[in-house]
Amino acid sequence: MSKKPKHPSWLRILGPGLITGAADDDPSGIATYSQAGAAFGYGQLWTLTLCLPLMMAVQEAAARIGLVTGQGLAQVTARRYSRKVLVAVVALVVVANIINIAADIAAVGASLQLLVPLPLPLLSVLFTLVVLVLQVFIGYHQYAKFLKLLALALLAYVATALMVREPWGEILTATLVPRLQFDTAYLYVIVGILGTTISPYMFFWQAAEEVEEREYADKMHVRRRTLRQLRMDNAIGMGVSQLGSWFMMVTTATVLHANGVTNIATAADAARALEPLVQTFPHAGTWAKVIFALGVVGMGMLGIPVLAGSASYAVSEAFGWDKGLQKKPHEAKGFYAIIVVAIALGLGVTLVGIDPMKSLVFAAVLNGVVAVPLVLLIGRIASDRKVMHAHASGRLSRMMLLATFVVMAVCALALFASLL
């Protein structure tokens, strides 16, 4: 007989959804939302309103698949589809994640360089080693709760937006009313916003985390999470993520775009958005850089393990290896080996000399393209009664997943058309 969990019921609700939402505002997200605000002012705030229900629908479906089946997305794909489909799915996720890891490492290195006068390659290597040691030998879930304190530095965007004079009427209108432009630069950033908000790594990560939650509940003889708890966790996590993204875009639009800064070329440019927060102190620019760097480093240390972990879950599920962040390295050697290889390859790409800020937005755009077929796949699996039984998607879920696929596909195709 299942025991009641010892911790409060509200804590049982917050889990994979909240962690996934927090990891969504990784350095790539920070750069993309900042670039959107700097380049187009409030003109792309409406995309966040559009993304929230789509993001919630996809993540709910991915999490539900994990909770109901007890298997990750790659395992379920292997059960229902051909080997070719499985290989294609895993390859898309792994390639996109490695490029995203590379961009995030480069961004963290550039942010650290604002504080420590050391060469960018050296800072990138040192940061990567710290992430690897923590994830492999300490355990992601053990240290992630402490890193959330660093992530609180992102509240500086909220504080800045509330401190400066904002045209709230214009901001509200821009948040609710779409402004469409059919030029390459505008579409490029929109696909980037979609990609950094509705990202492939999030699908695989949240499904895998729900599987681990289920296995942990069975091991400890406590009740499994219910679908109601999953949906509340998902809604809170995605809502918090998008609220943070909205404040980033508002702040950069007000502080940077309104003052003629329309292109973020360096980490220092992005940090300037926080200067109004510390103008009452001496050396305001230095303090802004410290706050910005802490936020990027914290989100990098939260996000990079999620990127590597989701790639490792996909590969391990495809090959039937033992997996899970709750296991020790000797219990899941292949799983941890993929994590190490993914992060090491990301570092290798970084050391080639990629532009940190441009690569972050490019990684988001790539995610926006890769997510299109994966959203379609998740929609088909979540609606398949042979897999999900009584918990197959209802009409609302099917409609929202179809809408997500159509919106992302149309935006990606429009971008390609504008490039041609």
N, C-alpha and C positions, 0 to 999 in steps of 0.2 A: 504493500500500500504506500502511495506517495505521501511524503511528509510536506507540511507547509514550510515554505522558505522562512529562514530566521530573520532576514532583513526586511525592511518595510516594503509594502506592495508597490509604492511609487518608485522605489529603486529598481524593482523587477522590470518596470516598464522601460527604463532608460538603459539601452544596451547598444547592440550593433547599429541601430539607426542613428543614434546620437554620435557615435564614434565615426561612422561613415560621413555624416553631415559635417563634422568638424574637419575631417581629413579632406573634404571637398574644397575647402578654402586653403589649398596648398599654395606654394609659391607661384605655380602656373596660374592659379585662379586669381591671386593677388595682382599679378602682372596684367592679366587680361582685363579684369574689371577696372584697374587703374588706367590702362591704355584707352579703354572705352570712354571713361570719364574725361580724360585729358583731351582725346581727339574729337569727341562729339558732344561734350558737355552732358546735358541731361537727355540727349537725343536717343540713347539706347536703354534708358531705365525700364521702358516697357518690356524689354526682353526678359527681365527678371520676373515680372508678373506672369509672363507667358510660360517661363520655364518651371515655376514652382509646382503647378499641378501635374505637369508632364514628368518632372523629376520624381515627385511623390508616387506617381503611378508606376513608373518603371522600377523604382527601388522597392516598392511594396510587392510587386510581382516577383522580383528576384528573391527577396527575403522569404516570401511565402513558399516559393519552390524549395528553398533550403529547409524551412521548418517542416513542411508537409512530407517531403520525400526523404529527408535525412541525408541528402546528397547535394554536392555542389553543382553548379551549372554545367561544367565540363562532363561530370559523371552522368547527368541526366541526358545531355546531348549524345554521349556515347551509347546510351541505352536506346534512344529513339531515332537516331539518324546514322548515316553511313560514316565510315572512317574518314572519308574526304571532308565531310562537313565538320567533324570534330577537329581535324588537323587545321582546317582553315580558321575555325573559331579560336583555337588556342594560339595559332600563329599571329592573328590580328591583335589579340590581347597582349602577348609577350612583346611584340615589336613596338606597339604603341606605348606600353608601360616603360620599356627601356629608354625610349626617346624622352618620355616624360620625366623619368628619373634623372637622366642627363641634364635636362633643362633645370630641374629643381636643384640639383647639386651645384650647377653653375650659378644659379640665383643666390643660393645660400652663401657660396664663396664670395660673390660680389657684395653681398650685404655685410658679411663679416669684415670685408676689406674696408668698409666705412669706419670700422672701429679699430682694426688691427692692421698696421702697415706691413703686411706680408704679401708675397706674390700670390696671385689668385690660384694657380695650380696647387701650391702648397696648402692653402686654406681648404681647397676642395678635397684634397687627399686626407687631411686631418679630420675634417668633418665626416667623410665617408667611413673612415676607420672607427670613429666614435659610434656612428649609426650601426655599423656591422657588429661591433662588440656588444652594444646594448641589446640588439635584436636577437643575436644568437646565444649570448651567455646570460643575459639578465632576463629577457623575455619581454615582448612588446607590451603585454597587458600589465606587467609589473611597473614599467616606467612611464607608460603613456599618461597615467593619471597625474604624474608630476609635471609632465611637459605641457599639460593643459594650462598650467600657470603662466608659462611663456606665451601661450596662445592668447591669453588675456590682453597682451599688448595690442591686439587687433581692436580692442575696445577703444583705442585711441582714435580710430576713424569715427566711431559713434560720438565720442566727446567733442572731436573737432567739428563735426557737422552741426552739433547742437550749440557750439560756442560762436561760430561765425554767423553773419547775417545771411540767411538763406531765403530765396524766393519760394516759399513753401507751396504757394498756389501753382506756380509753374512746374515745380517738382512733382506735385500730385498729378497734374495733367499729363506730364511726360511719363509718369509711372503707369498710367491707365490707358493712354491713347498712343497707339503705334505711330512712329514716324518712319516711313520707308524711303530708302535711297537705294537706287540700283547702280551703285558704283563699286568697284572692286574693294577699295579700302573699307567701306562701310560693311559690305557682305563678309569680308574676311574676319572682321572683329565679331560680327554676329555669330558666324560659325564657331569662332573661338569661344564665345560666351556659352553657346549650346554645348560645346565639347567639354569645357571645363566644369559645367554644371551637371550635365548628363554624361558621365564618363564611363567607359567600359570597365575600368578597374573597380569602380564602385559596385557594378552589378555582381562581379565575381566575389568581391570581398564580403559584401553584406550577406550573400547567400551562404558563403562558407562560414561566416561568423554565426549565422543562425543554426547551422549544422553543429558547430561546436557548443553553442548554448544548449541545444537539444541533448547532445551526448553528455555534457556536464550534468544536466538535470537528471538524466538516467543513472549516471554514475553515483551521484549524491542522493538518489532516491527522493528528489523533490519534484514538484510539478513542473511540467514543461511550460514554456511561454505560450500563451494563447494567441490566436490571430488578432484578437482585440488589442492585446498588449503590444504585439508587433506593429500594428497599424498606428497606435498612439506614439510609440517610440519613433517610427518612421516619420510621422507627421511633425513631431517636435524637432527631430534631427534635421530634416530638410528645411523646415521653417527657420530655425536658427541659422543655418548655413546661408539661406537666401537673404535673410535680414542683414547679416554681416556683409554680404556681397553688395547689397543695395546701399549701405552706408559708405562702403569703399568707393562706389561709383559716384555717389552724391558729393563726397568730400573732394575727390580728385577733380570733379567737374567744377565745383565752386572755387577751389583754391588754385588749381592749375589752369584749366581751360579758360576760366574767366580772366586770368592774368597772362594769357598769351602762350602758355606752355601746352602745346598740342601733341607733342611726341615725347614719350618716356624712353630715353636712350640708355640710361644708367640707373642703378639702384639709388644713387643720390637724387636723381630727378624725381623718382617715386617718393622718396622720403620727404621731399619738400611739401607734399600734401599735408603733412602733420605739423608743419612749423607754426600755424596759428595756435595750436594747443600749448606751445611752450614759449610764446612770445614775451611772456612776463618775466622769463628767466634770462640771465646772461647766456650767451652762446646758444641761442635758440636752435640754430641749425644743427649743432652737435647733439642736443637732446632729441631732436626729431629723428636724427639718424640712429641713435641708440634705440629708441622705441620701435622704429621701423625694422631695424636689424633683429631685435629680439623677437618680433612677430614673425618675420620670415624664417628665422632659425627654428623657432618653436613649431611652426606649421610644417617646415621641411622635415623635422625629426618625427612629426606625427604622420606626414603624408608619404614620405619615401618608403618606410616599412610597409605601408598599405599597398603601394604600387608594386613593390617586390613580392609582398605576400600574396596579392591577388594573382600575379603571374605564376607564382609557385603552386598555388592551389589549382590553377587551371592545368598546369603540366602534370602535377602529381595525380590529379583525378584522371587525366587522360591515360596515364601509365599504371594506375592502380597502386600507387605507392602509399605508404603510411604518411599522414600529413597532420598538420595542426600546430598552431602556435602555443598550445598548452602542453605539447610534447617536448621532451628534451632533445637536443641535437642528435644524440646517439639512438633515439627512438624513431627518428624520421630523417635519416641522413640525406636522402634524395631531396626531400622537401626543403631542408635548410641549404643544401648545395645550390638549388635553383635560386634561392634568395640571394646568396653570396654572389653567384654568377651574374644575376640581373643587376645588382647594385654595382658590381665591378665593371660590367659592360657600360653602364650609365656613366661611371666615372671616366672610363676610357674615351667615350664620346666627348665628355666635357674637356678632357685634356687635349683634344684635337684643337681646341681654341674657338668654340662656338660663342656667339654673342649671347650673353645671359638673358637680356630682356627680350630680344627678338625670338630666341629659341623657346622661351616660355609661352609666348603667344602662338608660335608655330605648333608646339606640342598640344595646345588646347584645340587648335584648328584640326590637327590630325585626329584627335579624339572625337571631334564632331563628325568627321567622315567615317571613322571606324565604328562608331556607335550605331550607325544606321542599320546595317544588317543584324547586329546583335540585338537591337531593340525588337526587330521582327522575330528573331529566334525566341527571345524571352516571351513575347506575346503568344507565339504558337505553343510553347511548352506550358505556360501558365493556363492556357485555355484547354489543354489536352486532358480529357477526363480519364484516359488510360494511365496518365501519370499523376494527376492531381485529385482524381476521384471526386468526392463531394466538395472539394475546395478549389475546383477549377474556376477561372475568372468569370465573374458575372458580366452583365451587359456594360455597366459603367467602366469597369476595368478594361474590357476589350476595346471600348470606344476611345479611352484615354491612351492606351498603348498604340492603337492605330493612328491617332492624332499625333503622338510623339514621333512615330516613324515618318509620317507624311511631312510634318514640319521640318524635321532634321534632313530628310531626303531632298525636299524642295530647296532649302537653304544651301545645302552642299552643291546641288546641281546649278543653282543660280550663281554661286561663286565660281564654279568651273566655267560656266557660260560667259561670265564677265572676264575671266582670264583669257578666254579665246577671242 
